[in-house]
Amino acid sequence: QVQLVESGGGLVQPGGSLRLSCAASGNIFRIFAMGWFRQAPGKQRELVAAITGGNANYANSVKGRFTISRDNAKNTVYLQMNSLKAEDTAIYSCNADVYTSINTKNIYWGQGTQVTVSS
């Protein structure tokens, strides 16, 4: 089994910054991709950013403000969020596309962390 544990959420004022972390542990052979999703009240979950190898993709709404990065040695993905806006308020969850053996791959999710942007 694989576990993902997020940290770094909280309350921040508009224009502020937060850094989210998500560490994967357990039966990991190799992690193919990691990403961050968010879900605001009354809205569908949306992809915020994802990273595969050295390639990163972002939602248009966060381009230029958020940066995703990955430490392969620690099986950890980060999301640096700058210039935060009220509309970034949501529960942020990480996921990972994990090989638990050479030919077995599954997607795992973290429990989510609340990010609230408010004055």
N, C-alpha and C positions, 0 to 999 in steps of 0.2 A: 504494500500500500504506500501511497505518497501523500504527504501532508504539505499544505501551503499555509503559512502564517504571515499575515500582513501586520504592519505597524506604521505609525506616523500620522494618522488622521487626527483631526481636531477642529477647533474653532479658530478662524483667522479673519482678519479684516479685509475688505476689498483692497486689491493691490498688493496684498501680502503673498507669502510663499509658504509652501509645505513640501516635504519630501516623504513620499511613501516608500516602504520597503516590503518585499515579499520574499520570504525564504522557503525554499522547497527542501524537504527531507524525506527519508524513507528508502524504498527500493528503487533507486534511480540508476539506470544504465546510462542514459543520455537524455538531455532536455533539448528538444528540437526548437520550440518557440515558447516565448512567454509574453503575456500581455496584461493590460489593465482595461477593465470595463467599469462603467458606472451606471447607476440607476437612480434617477431622481423620483420623488413622490409623484405618482400618477403618470409616469412616463416609462417607456420601454427601456430595457438595458441597451446600452450602446458601447461600441468599442471606442476606447480613448486612444490607446497606442499599443503597438505590438512590435516585438523585436525577434528577428530570426537571424542567427549569425550576427553579422554586422549591419543588417538592413533593418531600419525602423520605419514604421508607418504611423500616421497620426490622423485623427479626426480633424476635419477642417476647422472646427470650432476651437481647437487647442493648438494648432500649428503656430510656432513662434513663441508660445508661452510655456508649453510642457516639453520635457525631454525624458525619454525612456532610455535606460541603460541597463547593462547586465554584467554581473560578475560570475563567470562560469565556474570559477574555483569554489565559490560559495553557494552556487545554485540559487542566486538571489537576483531579483529584478527590482529596479528602482524607478520611481516616477517623480521627477523634480517639477513642481508646479509653481510657476511664477505669475505675477500679474493676475492673481485670482479674482474672479468675478462672482457675483451672487449666483449666477446661473451655473456655476461649477459645483454648487452644493448638491451632494449625492452620496450614496454609499458606493465606495470604490472597491472592486474585487479584482484580484489577480487570478490568472489562470496559466496553466503550463501544459504544453503538449509533450508528454514524457514517454520515453521508451523505458520500460521496466525489464526488457530483455532485447536481444538483437532484432526481434521481429514482432514485438508486442508494444503497441503504443496506445495510450489513453490520454484523455484530457482531464485535468484535475483543477478544482477551484478552491480558493481560500474562503474564509468566512465573511470577509468584507470589513471595511473600516469607514466610519462616517467622516465626511469632510463637509464642514459648514462654513460658508463665507458670508459674514454678516458684520455690520457695524454696531 
